[in-house]
Amino acid sequence: MRGARYAKWVACAMAAALAATACGGDSGGGEGILSSSWGDPQNPLEPANTNEVQGGKVLDMIFRGLKRYDPETGEAENMVAESIETTDSQNFTVTLKDGWTFSNGEKVTAESFVDAWNYAADIDNTQANAPFFSDIVGYDEVHPAEGSATADTMSGLAVQDDLHFTVALKNKFSTWPDTLGYNAFMPLPQAFFTDHAAWLNKPVGNGPYTVDSYERGSVMRLRRWENYTGPDKAQNAGVDLRVYTDNNTAYTDLLAGNLDLVDDIPAQQLRNVESDLGDRYINQPALIIQTVVFPFYRPEWNKPGMEKVRIGISKAINREEITQQIFQNTRTPAEDWTSPALGEQGGFADICGDACEFDPDAAKQLIAEGGGLPGGKMTLTSNVDTGSHRDWMEAVCNSINNVLAQGTVCTVNPVGTFADFRNQVTTDKMTGPYRSGWQADYPLIQNFLQPLYYTGASSNNGKFSNARFDQLVDEANAESDQAKAVDLFQDSERVLAEQMPAIPLWYQNGSAGYAERLSDVKLNQFSVPVYDQIKVG
């Protein structure tokens, strides 16, 4: 940051009474503490129980797994793993690098991974990400579809010694190693099991940061772990993740010098953000898509013929107008259920086709042929504490109402906080369509499809189930030829185009703004700040 140290001291002295001040902490040498906007996670920060963005940000800072996704390219690179070898894409031998430890001094061993994965899969532990382990032999015994577990551990996992373990999968899964950078697969120390309550109160990981304190609804303080020996040591002294229930307030605090980093620019500020921040504004493609999901557990949305109504609703949404007027072209109308950030080789293609094109006449006809909206109306639900969701929801409802010309048939149901909204979603409380934003766990087309639409998958909150879709996904996973696998995944997307379990709205760019005192600020392909590389001062 330019300017004399005296000027900074004066600014901080004047802001001393502000709880959210960005000035706290030593800022000398680029290693001060930075403050960033955040939202309380839905669940405690167990790796296998966190499948939403806010909790994921923290896990990305305090854990390192077998793989890590390159912040610029998204490529899955070895981190704790020395190698992951297979001769048949079904049986794998994992070799760990020696010397990794947790921040409490425990060594990271093969047992750290095997114990963590068995805990995640155990049905009694009710971990949200348990289905990510369903490919492993023995999962059905520890996590049966019905009844109680008949085994304590998965038979497909075996510790060979401190640095080696083997994994047997039920079926061939050629890209399975590339999934292992996802948070669900992180290792856990024995302290997690011996004093679980204490660990939840102050999680211990093996990443470049440690949790210093957490006040729910206020702030989580993370501090650099000085003894971290990984290749991505933190370039700052720590990060204060400050809870905001309104992104506009966070943006105002950024401009006022009371916050260092906002990683989701509010829609209302997009017209002015470049003049406000200049080159301190980041806007780049990301592995993110916004959809509207239908609750298939509600019979009125899942009866025969309703696919026409769901497609009709999709065709009644003027995506082009909404992305231009509300999002100032920081969103792109969706053409499929993945992301253009994957690229064509990764599987991106225009597969939604006519079903995603704005066509008022066809929309009315399809909705009528399908029997009309249930009860003649629909309610669109989302949290409204982040991302200007209320603005676009009202625009979507206005578009549908204008097309149907039957008065106000579509209304908005705002839920105050992200955590409250997610709790309603994951407990099957939705009575109509609702917002779902998907930020990829790893940069594979499979990750945009299987977790969200495969029968019983971890993030299939709408409870969509289709045997043909599941079969195509299974075939794609087993295919060792990447091009053929992509073709099969695209075929599974065509099932989605026919059934429309979720309406693709738009692809979302990653956006952020930051204070002058920060440098080397970047977003990874998942639109998350690369916190460990940010310098302060």
C-alpha positions as a printed Julia matrix, in Angstrom:
537×3 Matrix{Float64}:
   0.0     0.0     0.0
   1.3     3.45   -0.88
   1.54    6.16    1.76
   3.46    6.71    4.96
   3.08    4.43    7.99
   1.9     7.49    9.92
  -1.11    7.91    7.65
  -2.05    4.27    8.19
  -1.74    4.68   11.99
  -4.08    7.67   11.9
  -6.62    5.81    9.81
  -6.57    2.87   12.17
  -6.82    5.07   15.23
  -9.92    6.72   13.82
 -11.42    3.3    13.05
 -10.55    1.73   16.39
 -14.14    1.69   17.52
 -15.29   -0.24   14.47
 -15.62   -3.98   15.1
 -15.09   -4.77   11.43
 -12.0    -2.63   10.9
  -9.56   -3.87    8.28
  -6.64   -2.17    9.99
  -6.01   -4.66   12.8
  -2.82   -6.7    12.87
   0.76   -6.13   11.9
   0.98   -5.11    8.24
   4.74   -4.9     7.92
   6.55   -6.89    5.25
   3.4    -8.03    3.47
   2.5   -10.37    6.32
  -0.34   -8.65    8.18
  -3.83   -9.93    8.89
  -6.49   -9.32    6.26
 -10.27   -9.23    6.68
 -12.69  -10.81    4.22
 -16.48  -11.01    3.93
 -18.02  -14.39    4.77
 -21.19  -16.18    5.77
 -21.69  -18.67    8.59
 -21.47  -22.25    7.3
 -24.49  -24.49    7.61
 -22.78  -27.31    9.54
 -19.8   -27.75   11.86
 -16.58  -27.81    9.87
 -16.14  -31.57    9.5
 -14.66  -32.18    6.03
 -17.23  -34.84    5.14
 -20.13  -32.79    6.46
 -19.45  -29.57    4.55
 -20.84  -29.27    1.03
 -21.46  -25.53    0.73
 -19.23  -22.62   -0.21
 -18.77  -20.79    3.09
 -17.63  -23.81    5.07
 -15.55  -24.94    2.1
 -13.55  -21.71    2.19
 -12.34  -22.51    5.7
 -11.58  -26.16    4.97
  -9.5   -25.04    1.97
  -7.37  -23.02    4.37
  -6.89  -25.49    7.22
  -6.57  -28.77    5.29
  -4.48  -30.29    2.54
  -5.43  -33.6     0.92
  -3.92  -36.15   -1.41
  -4.51  -33.76   -4.32
  -4.91  -30.0    -4.64
  -6.34  -28.11   -7.58
  -3.93  -25.63   -9.13
  -5.35  -22.15   -8.37
  -4.84  -20.99  -11.96
  -5.4   -24.06  -14.13
  -7.63  -26.2   -11.91
  -5.41  -29.23  -12.61
  -5.44  -31.88   -9.88
  -1.85  -32.03   -8.6
  -0.35  -34.25   -5.92
  -0.12  -32.61   -2.51
   0.11  -35.08    0.4
   0.18  -37.91   -2.16
   3.51  -38.96   -3.61
   1.67  -41.12   -6.12
  -1.7   -42.77   -6.8
  -1.19  -45.81   -9.01
  -3.5   -48.27  -10.74
  -3.35  -50.82  -13.52
  -7.1   -51.28  -13.97
  -8.81  -47.96  -12.95
 -10.48  -49.87  -10.11
  -7.78  -50.82   -7.6
  -5.46  -48.04   -6.44
  -2.31  -47.86   -4.32
  -1.78  -44.53   -2.57
   1.71  -43.52   -1.46
   2.05  -40.52    0.87
   4.89  -38.04    1.08
   6.81  -38.32    4.33
   6.98  -35.4     6.77
   3.41  -34.07    6.76
   1.92  -33.31   10.18
  -1.23  -31.83   11.66
  -0.96  -28.52   13.48
  -1.21  -30.35   16.84
   1.98  -32.29   16.05
   0.39  -35.58   14.99
   1.84  -37.19   11.87
  -0.29  -37.46    8.76
  -0.31  -41.16    7.93
  -2.26  -43.61    5.79
  -4.41  -44.23    8.85
  -5.29  -40.49    8.92
  -7.0   -40.9     5.56
  -8.5   -44.36    6.03
  -9.99  -43.49    9.43
 -11.4   -40.22    8.08
 -12.98  -41.91    5.08
 -14.5   -44.69    7.17
 -15.92  -42.1     9.56
 -17.38  -40.17    6.64
 -19.07  -43.24    5.18
 -20.52  -44.57    8.45
 -24.28  -44.06    8.36
 -24.38  -43.37   12.11
 -22.21  -40.27   11.66
 -24.74  -38.65    9.28
 -22.13  -36.93    7.14
 -23.57  -34.96    4.22
 -20.75  -36.02    1.89
 -20.98  -39.74    2.68
 -22.09  -40.59   -0.9
 -18.7   -39.42   -2.2
 -17.39  -42.7    -0.74
 -20.08  -44.89   -2.31
 -17.66  -46.01   -5.05
 -15.51  -47.85   -2.49
 -16.04  -51.57   -1.87
 -17.83  -52.07    1.45
 -19.68  -48.75    1.46
 -23.07  -50.49    1.34
 -22.24  -52.4     4.53
 -21.38  -49.26    6.53
 -24.03  -47.1     4.84
 -26.95  -49.32    3.79
 -29.9   -47.87    1.93
 -32.13  -49.3     4.66
 -31.54  -50.57    8.17
 -28.4   -50.52   10.28
 -24.77  -50.92    9.29
 -23.42  -54.47    9.18
 -19.76  -53.42    9.27
 -17.69  -50.77   11.01
 -15.29  -50.07    8.15
 -15.21  -50.32    4.36
 -13.52  -53.51    3.2
 -12.14  -51.69    0.16
  -9.75  -49.63    2.3
  -6.59  -51.18    3.73
  -3.62  -49.58    5.49
  -0.34  -51.15    4.38
   1.99  -49.04    6.52
   2.33  -45.4     7.6
   2.83  -44.17    4.04
   0.77  -46.61    1.96
  -2.88  -47.64    1.69
  -4.96  -49.34   -0.97
  -8.41  -48.57   -2.3
 -10.71  -51.0    -4.1
 -13.62  -49.48   -6.01
 -16.84  -51.29   -6.93
 -16.45  -50.34  -10.57
 -13.88  -48.76  -12.83
 -13.59  -45.01  -12.25
 -10.77  -43.69  -14.37
 -10.77  -40.13  -13.04
 -11.27  -41.09   -9.4
  -7.82  -39.8    -8.34
  -8.73  -36.34   -9.66
 -11.64  -36.14   -7.21
  -9.36  -36.44   -4.18
  -8.68  -32.73   -3.81
 -12.25  -32.27   -2.63
 -12.7   -31.47    1.06
 -14.63  -34.66    1.84
 -11.41  -36.65    1.31
  -9.23  -34.7     3.78
  -7.27  -36.58    6.48
  -8.18  -36.3    10.15
  -5.98  -36.48   13.27
  -6.69  -38.93   16.08
  -7.76  -35.92   18.17
 -10.88  -35.75   15.98
 -11.94  -39.17   17.27
 -10.69  -39.07   20.86
 -12.28  -35.69   21.74
 -14.73  -34.93   18.97
 -16.48  -32.08   20.78
 -13.21  -30.26   21.42
 -12.15  -30.73   17.8
 -15.43  -29.31   16.51
 -14.99  -26.31   18.78
 -11.54  -25.68   17.33
 -10.8   -27.77   14.23
  -7.26  -29.06   13.72
  -5.98  -29.66   10.2
  -2.77  -29.97    8.23
  -3.04  -26.85    6.04
  -1.31  -23.46    6.07
  -3.74  -21.91    8.6
  -5.1   -22.82   12.01
  -8.38  -21.75   13.58
  -7.71  -19.2    16.31
 -11.35  -18.51   17.28
 -14.88  -18.54   15.92
 -17.82  -16.44   17.06
 -20.85  -17.58   15.09
 -22.62  -14.66   13.46
 -19.53  -12.48   13.88
 -16.06  -13.62   12.84
 -13.76  -16.59   12.36
 -10.1   -15.82   12.95
  -7.53  -17.94   11.13
  -3.82  -17.55   11.7
  -0.82  -18.71    9.73
   0.62  -21.98   10.96
   4.3   -21.17   11.28
   5.4   -24.83   11.21
   3.55  -25.67    8.0
   5.95  -27.35    5.59
   3.79  -27.59    2.47
   4.72  -25.8    -0.76
   2.02  -23.15   -0.36
   2.93  -21.46    2.93
   0.71  -18.48    3.78
   2.11  -15.12    2.64
   0.1   -13.24    5.29
  -0.2   -13.58    9.05
  -3.85  -14.58    8.99
  -7.38  -13.98    7.78
 -10.4   -12.69    9.69
 -13.55  -14.01    7.99
 -16.24  -11.51    8.99
 -19.89  -12.5     8.78
 -22.13  -10.27    6.66
 -25.81  -10.88    6.05
 -25.87   -8.25    3.3
 -23.19   -8.04    0.61
 -24.01   -4.39    0.03
 -22.91   -3.65    3.59
 -19.69   -5.56    2.99
 -19.05   -3.58   -0.18
 -19.69   -0.3     1.64
 -17.23   -1.37    4.34
 -14.65   -2.16    1.66
 -14.95    1.33    0.17
 -14.79    2.88    3.65
 -11.58    1.04    4.51
 -13.21   -1.18    7.14
 -12.85   -4.42    5.15
 -10.06   -5.73    2.93
 -11.74   -8.19    0.61
 -15.23   -8.87   -0.78
 -15.44  -11.99   -2.92
 -18.94  -11.52   -4.33
 -19.71   -8.06   -5.7
 -23.43   -7.23   -5.17
 -25.47   -6.8    -8.34
 -26.49   -3.28   -7.28
 -22.82   -2.23   -7.29
 -21.8    -3.66  -10.67
 -22.48   -0.43  -12.55
 -19.99    1.44  -10.38
 -17.47   -1.17   -9.32
 -14.85   -0.41  -11.97
 -14.87    3.3   -11.21
 -14.87    2.53   -7.46
 -12.01    0.05   -7.49
 -10.21    0.25  -10.83
  -7.74   -2.61  -11.18
  -8.68   -3.85   -7.69
 -11.82   -5.38   -9.2
 -11.62   -9.01  -10.4
 -14.16  -10.46  -12.85
 -13.35  -13.84  -14.39
 -15.1   -17.06  -15.53
 -15.63  -19.62  -12.81
 -16.85  -23.17  -12.32
 -20.22  -21.93  -11.06
 -23.77  -22.32  -12.33
 -27.05  -21.02  -10.9
 -30.15  -23.17  -11.32
 -33.72  -23.42  -10.11
 -34.41  -26.88   -8.66
 -37.78  -28.6    -8.43
 -38.67  -30.63   -5.31
 -39.35  -34.08   -6.79
 -40.36  -35.29   -3.32
 -43.5   -33.19   -3.79
 -45.95  -35.2    -5.94
 -47.47  -32.09   -7.52
 -44.09  -31.33   -9.14
 -43.3   -34.93  -10.09
 -46.49  -36.37  -11.57
 -46.68  -37.58  -15.22
 -46.66  -34.7   -17.68
 -45.0   -32.23  -15.3
 -41.82  -32.33  -17.36
 -43.69  -30.16  -19.87
 -44.54  -27.67  -17.14
 -40.95  -27.6   -15.9
 -39.62  -27.04  -19.44
 -42.33  -24.43  -20.02
 -41.21  -22.51  -16.95
 -37.65  -22.63  -18.28
 -38.76  -21.18  -21.6
 -40.67  -18.4   -19.82
 -37.46  -17.0   -18.28
 -35.73  -14.24  -20.23
 -32.15  -15.06  -19.24
 -30.58  -12.62  -21.68
 -32.45   -9.63  -20.31
 -31.86  -10.56  -16.65
 -28.12  -11.14  -17.04
 -27.71   -7.83  -18.84
 -29.91   -5.6   -16.69
 -29.24   -7.03  -13.23
 -25.8    -8.6   -13.55
 -24.21   -6.26  -16.11
 -22.99   -9.26  -18.12
 -21.11  -10.82  -15.2
 -23.41  -13.79  -15.8
 -23.94  -15.68  -19.07
 -27.24  -17.36  -20.0
 -26.88  -21.09  -19.43
 -26.93  -23.59  -22.29
 -26.34  -26.73  -20.24
 -25.89  -27.93  -16.64
 -22.09  -27.51  -16.42
 -19.82  -24.48  -16.98
 -17.96  -23.0   -19.96
 -14.91  -22.82  -17.67
 -14.56  -26.57  -18.3
 -13.94  -25.9   -21.99
 -15.15  -28.1   -24.84
 -12.66  -30.87  -24.06
 -13.97  -30.89  -20.51
 -17.52  -31.44  -21.73
 -19.11  -28.02  -22.09
 -21.68  -27.89  -24.92
 -25.07  -26.42  -25.79
 -27.2   -29.35  -24.67
 -30.21  -27.65  -23.09
 -31.09  -26.3   -26.54
 -34.66  -25.1   -27.09
 -35.58  -25.88  -23.49
 -33.38  -22.99  -22.33
 -34.46  -20.49  -24.98
 -36.91  -17.72  -24.14
 -40.08  -18.48  -26.11
 -43.3   -17.09  -24.56
 -45.68  -18.87  -26.94
 -44.05  -22.27  -26.53
 -43.82  -21.71  -22.75
 -47.57  -21.11  -22.43
 -48.38  -24.09  -24.62
 -46.12  -26.51  -22.71
 -47.39  -25.39  -19.29
 -50.99  -25.82  -20.48
 -50.27  -29.27  -21.99
 -48.67  -30.37  -18.74
 -51.73  -29.44  -16.7
 -50.64  -25.99  -15.57
 -48.78  -24.82  -12.49
 -49.72  -26.82   -9.37
 -52.67  -24.98   -7.87
 -52.26  -22.36  -10.58
 -49.19  -20.76   -8.95
 -45.56  -21.23   -7.92
 -43.27  -19.79   -5.28
 -39.55  -19.27   -5.89
 -37.38  -19.55   -2.76
 -33.84  -18.41   -1.95
 -31.78  -16.9     0.8
 -31.39  -13.15    0.35
 -28.39  -12.38    2.56
 -25.8   -12.76   -0.22
 -25.54  -12.39   -3.98
 -28.5   -10.05   -4.6
 -30.73  -13.09   -4.99
 -33.96  -11.21   -4.35
 -33.36   -8.97   -7.37
 -32.99  -11.79   -9.87
 -35.75  -13.87   -8.27
 -38.18  -11.0    -8.72
 -36.99  -10.61  -12.31
 -37.52  -14.32  -12.98
 -41.02  -14.18  -11.49
 -41.82  -11.03  -13.48
 -40.72  -12.8   -16.65
 -42.93  -15.81  -15.91
 -45.89  -13.62  -14.92
 -45.57  -11.55  -18.1
 -45.48  -14.67  -20.24
 -48.46  -16.34  -18.63
 -50.44  -13.08  -18.39
 -52.57  -14.51  -15.6
 -51.76  -12.0   -12.88
 -49.21  -12.79  -10.21
 -48.8   -16.57  -10.44
 -45.1   -16.56   -9.53
 -44.06  -15.02   -6.21
 -40.79  -14.76   -4.31
 -40.22  -16.4    -0.94
 -37.14  -14.77    0.64
 -35.31  -16.64    3.4
 -33.14  -14.45    5.61
 -29.85  -16.33    5.9
 -27.95  -18.87    3.85
 -27.78  -21.29    6.79
 -31.56  -21.15    7.34
 -32.17  -21.62    3.63
 -29.84  -24.6     3.38
 -31.44  -26.2     6.43
 -34.82  -26.01    4.71
 -33.39  -27.41    1.48
 -31.6   -30.35    3.1
 -34.6   -31.31    5.25
 -37.01  -31.47    2.27
 -39.03  -28.44    3.35
 -39.34  -26.85   -0.1
 -42.87  -26.76   -1.51
 -41.89  -25.24   -4.86
 -38.83  -24.44   -6.98
 -35.81  -22.96   -5.25
 -32.4   -21.53   -6.03
 -29.38  -23.77   -6.2
 -25.92  -22.42   -6.88
 -23.31  -25.04   -7.68
 -19.64  -24.27   -7.31
 -17.67  -27.27   -8.56
 -15.8   -29.42   -6.05
 -13.32  -30.43   -8.74
 -12.96  -29.45  -12.41
 -14.63  -32.48  -14.02
 -17.92  -32.63  -15.94
 -18.85  -35.54  -13.66
 -18.94  -33.16  -10.69
 -21.65  -31.0   -12.25
 -23.86  -34.02  -12.87
 -23.46  -36.99  -10.52
 -23.56  -35.2    -7.12
 -26.63  -33.2    -8.16
 -28.83  -35.55  -10.2
 -27.73  -39.15   -9.58
 -30.19  -41.13   -7.48
 -29.38  -40.67   -3.79
 -26.34  -38.45   -4.43
 -25.07  -36.15   -1.7
 -26.3   -32.88   -3.2
 -29.36  -34.23   -5.02
 -31.61  -32.22   -2.71
 -34.5   -32.21   -5.17
 -34.56  -36.05   -5.06
 -34.55  -36.47   -8.85
 -34.18  -40.09   -9.9
 -33.84  -41.47  -13.42
 -32.48  -44.93  -14.27
 -31.23  -43.91  -17.72
 -29.33  -40.93  -16.3
 -27.73  -43.12  -13.62
 -26.72  -45.76  -16.19
 -25.03  -43.21  -18.44
 -23.1   -41.73  -15.51
 -21.94  -45.19  -14.45
 -20.78  -45.93  -18.0
 -18.97  -42.6   -18.22
 -17.14  -43.19  -14.94
 -15.97  -46.6   -16.12
 -14.7   -45.3   -19.47
 -10.9   -44.85  -19.55
 -10.99  -42.9   -22.82
 -11.64  -39.29  -21.77
 -13.36  -38.26  -25.0
 -15.75  -41.22  -24.83
 -16.43  -40.51  -21.16
 -17.33  -36.9   -21.98
 -19.72  -38.09  -24.7
 -21.5   -40.32  -22.2
 -21.77  -37.53  -19.65
 -23.23  -35.29  -22.35
 -25.77  -38.01  -23.14
 -26.77  -37.95  -19.46
 -27.29  -34.19  -19.8
 -29.74  -34.87  -22.62
 -31.84  -36.79  -20.1
 -31.87  -33.64  -17.96
 -32.99  -31.62  -20.98
 -35.94  -33.99  -21.39
 -36.91  -34.08  -17.72
 -35.77  -30.64  -16.46
 -35.22  -31.51  -12.78
 -33.42  -28.17  -12.51
 -33.61  -25.13  -14.78
 -30.16  -23.84  -15.83
 -30.23  -20.06  -15.39
 -26.75  -18.67  -15.95
 -23.06  -19.27  -15.52
 -21.54  -17.04  -12.9
 -18.24  -15.24  -13.09
 -16.06  -15.03  -10.04
 -15.96  -11.46   -8.78
 -14.05   -9.73   -6.02
 -12.88   -6.35   -4.87
 -10.04   -5.58   -2.51
  -8.34   -2.82   -0.57
  -5.22   -0.95   -1.66
  -3.16   -2.52    1.1
  -3.53   -5.99   -0.45
  -1.53   -7.41   -3.33
  -1.33  -10.71   -5.2
  -5.09  -11.16   -4.88
  -6.41  -13.91   -7.15
  -9.48  -16.1    -7.43
  -9.13  -19.77   -8.25
 -11.35  -21.51  -10.81
 -13.91  -22.07   -8.08
 -14.2   -18.3    -7.45
 -12.61  -18.6    -4.01
  -9.8   -16.18   -3.08
  -6.39  -17.84   -2.92
  -6.0   -16.55    0.62
  -2.59  -18.09    1.3
  -0.99  -16.07   -1.53
  -2.4   -12.64   -0.58
   0.08  -10.14    0.82
  -0.84   -7.33    3.21
   0.8    -3.93    3.39
